[in-house]
Amino acid sequence: MKTCTDCEKSISRSATRCRSCARRYEWRTLGRKNQWSSTSRSAVAKSNRRRIRPPQERFWAKVSEPNSNGCREWIGRRNRDGYGQFYFNGGMVSAYKWLWERINGPTPSGRELDHTCRNRACVEPAHLEPVSHRVNIKRGVRARRSKERGHRNKSAAAALPI
């Protein structure tokens, strides 16, 4: 048995809350000893609270500075194909698509975004072009055949409008 620090009534050894005053207790390691210690509700609430950062702030924290080709590479989580992934609205979304939609609106129907730089980790909107699936596949095959890396248009690496 242990005694509540507020109401001084005895409570069972395994209790996490006093039945009389509702004081909370946690099993903590203090120094070298494991012991029960009381915690106030406000202390528990503060420890469980975390700062929620806006999506734009979280996104830009995971984008590198432009490299020699002007690509802004995603340095956060990537899927197995090398495309950046970003947690938004309870699920994972493609990082380059998320940024494109914030700047240009939704991708036109029947189109998909093609990386003109052939760098799947790139999120630079100037390096993305909405094209049909057929054109996207043809460009990818052509790039793999010729081992083409880099931009067709060197001026495409313009500053972001954000």
C-alpha positions in Angstrom: 0.0 0.0 0.0 1.0 3.6 -0.6 -0.3 6.9 0.6 -1.7 9.7 -1.6 0.3 12.9 -1.2 -2.8 15.1 -1.4 -5.5 13.5 0.8 -3.2 11.1 2.7 -5.5 8.1 2.2 -4.0 4.7 1.4 -4.2 3.5 -2.2 -3.2 0.2 -3.7 0.3 -0.3 -4.9 -0.8 -0.7 -8.6 -3.2 2.2 -8.7 -2.5 5.0 -11.1 -5.2 7.4 -9.6 -6.4 8.1 -6.1 -10.1 7.2 -5.7 -10.7 10.0 -3.2 -9.0 13.0 -4.8 -8.3 11.7 -8.4 -4.6 12.6 -8.1 -2.6 10.8 -10.8 0.4 8.7 -10.2 3.0 7.4 -12.7 5.7 4.8 -12.3 9.0 6.7 -12.9 12.6 6.1 -12.7 14.1 8.7 -10.4 17.8 8.4 -10.2 18.6 4.7 -9.6 15.2 3.9 -8.1 11.9 3.1 -9.7 9.1 4.6 -7.7 5.6 6.0 -7.9 5.4 9.8 -8.1 2.4 12.0 -8.3 1.8 14.2 -11.4 -0.6 17.1 -11.6 -3.1 17.2 -14.5 -1.6 20.3 -15.9 1.9 18.7 -16.0 0.5 15.6 -17.8 -1.3 17.8 -20.3 1.8 20.0 -21.0 4.0 16.9 -21.5 1.5 15.4 -24.0 1.1 18.7 -25.9 3.3 19.3 -28.8 3.6 22.1 -31.2 1.9 21.4 -34.5 3.8 23.0 -37.4 1.9 24.2 -40.5 2.4 22.0 -43.6 4.4 24.6 -45.5 6.9 24.8 -42.6 7.2 21.0 -42.4 7.5 20.8 -46.2 10.3 23.3 -46.7 12.3 21.8 -43.8 12.7 18.7 -46.0 13.8 20.5 -49.3 17.5 21.1 -50.1 18.9 24.2 -51.7 19.1 24.1 -55.5 22.0 22.0 -56.9 24.0 22.7 -60.1 21.0 21.6 -62.3 18.6 23.8 -60.3 16.9 20.8 -58.7 15.5 21.2 -55.2 15.8 17.7 -53.9 13.5 16.1 -51.3 15.7 15.1 -48.4 12.8 13.6 -46.4 11.2 10.2 -46.7 11.1 8.6 -50.2 9.2 5.7 -51.5 10.9 2.7 -53.1 10.9 4.4 -56.5 12.7 7.4 -55.2 9.8 9.9 -55.2 9.6 12.1 -52.1 6.7 11.5 -49.7 5.0 14.0 -47.4 2.5 13.4 -44.6 -0.6 15.6 -45.1 -4.2 15.3 -44.0 -3.7 11.9 -42.4 -1.9 10.2 -45.2 1.2 10.2 -47.4 1.2 12.2 -50.6 3.9 12.7 -53.2 6.0 15.8 -52.3 6.3 17.1 -55.8 2.5 16.8 -56.4 1.7 18.5 -53.1 3.8 21.5 -54.0 2.5 21.7 -57.6 -1.1 21.8 -56.4 -0.3 24.6 -53.9 1.3 26.7 -56.7 -0.6 25.8 -59.8 -3.8 24.1 -58.6 -4.8 20.5 -59.4 -3.2 18.6 -62.2 -5.4 18.7 -65.3 -7.4 15.6 -65.8 -5.9 12.9 -68.0 -2.4 14.4 -67.3 0.4 13.4 -64.9 3.4 15.4 -63.8 6.7 14.6 -65.7 10.0 15.5 -64.2 11.8 17.2 -67.1 15.1 16.9 -65.2 14.6 13.1 -64.9 15.3 13.5 -61.1 12.6 11.7 -59.1 13.5 13.5 -55.9 13.2 16.9 -57.4 10.3 19.1 -56.2 11.2 22.3 -58.2 7.9 23.3 -59.9 9.7 24.7 -63.0 11.0 21.1 -63.6 7.5 19.6 -63.7 5.3 19.5 -66.7 1.8 18.1 -67.0 1.8 15.6 -69.9 -0.2 12.5 -70.9 0.9 9.1 -69.6 2.1 8.1 -73.0 4.4 11.1 -73.3 5.7 10.6 -69.8 6.6 6.9 -70.6 8.3 7.8 -73.9 10.4 10.5 -72.3 11.5 8.1 -69.5 12.4 5.4 -72.0 14.4 7.9 -74.2 16.2 9.2 -71.1 17.2 5.7 -70.0 18.4 4.8 -73.5 20.6 7.9 -73.9 21.6 8.0 -70.2 20.4 11.6 -70.3 20.7 13.5 -67.1 20.1 17.2 -66.7 17.7 19.7 -68.2 16.6 20.3 -71.7 16.1 23.9 -70.8 18.8 25.4 -68.5 16.7 28.4 -67.7 14.0 26.2 -66.1 15.7 26.5 -62.8 14.0 29.7 -61.8 13.3 30.8 -58.3 10.1 29.5 -56.7 7.1 31.9 -56.7 6.5 31.2 -53.0 
